Amino acid sequence: MILKDPTLVEGIAGVWFYHLSASGRTGHPTLCGETRVMQTEAPLSTWGLKTHLNERFCEKCKEIYENMKLKRDEDNTERIII
């Protein structure tokens, strides 16, 4: 699968629990396969940022995203390959 950088989506099972999604749309699967998500205004640049809200981030999505970034860097392309 080839895609551009994923977008942040929020899980509906908990408050401020974020996943990464290829589409960024409500109900669409995240990188880890979770579908119980909704759109959020938070940009990808806030991934991993913890504030007084105690945001949490999906470890499975993080691992998949890091592997995607590594593949993109090795191939020296603007696309991510998973």
N, C-alpha and C positions, 0 to 999 in steps of 0.2 A: 504494500500500500504506500502511495506517495501522497504527502500532504504538507501543508504549510504549518507554521507554528500553531500549536493548539491555543485555545482560549480557556479562560477560567470559568467554571460553572460551580454552583453551590449545591451541595447535597441537601435533600429535603429531610433526611433522617436526623440531622443535627444542625444546630445553629453555628454558622461560621466554619463549616467543614467543606473544604474546597477540593475539587477534582479538576483534571485537565480534559478538555474535549476537542475533538477534531472539528466539530460543527459549531459548538457553543450554543446549541439550541436545547430548549427544555425537552426532556424525555429522550434525547439522543444519547447513545452510549458514549461513555468517557473512555479514556485510554485503557483503564482497568476493567471496563465492561459494565460499570454501574449505569443504570438508566433512570434512577430516581433522583434527577437533578433538575435545577432550574437556572435560567440565565441570571447573570449578575453584572453589575456595572464595574466591578473590580477588574482592572487591567492585568494582563499576564505579568507585568513588571512587579506586581505585588505578591507573586507566588513565593511562599516561604516567609513572608514578613509577619512577624508576631507583634501585636500591639496589646493594649489593655483589654481588648476583646477576646484574647486568647484564641486566635484563629488556629485551625488545624488543617493540615494538608494531607491528602491521600499518599501514603508511602508507595503504594503500587504504581500510581500514576507518576510519581516522582522518578521511580526507577525506570519505567518505560520511557519517559521523556529524556532522562539522562542518556539512555542507550540510543535514542533517536538522535540526540544532539551529537553524540560521538560519531555515529554513522555519517551525519551530514558533514561534520568537520573532516573526516577521513576522505570523503568523496569530493570535498571542496565545492559543493553545490549549494544553491539557495533553498533546496527542498529537503525535507526530512523523509527518510525511508525507514519504515518499520516492517 
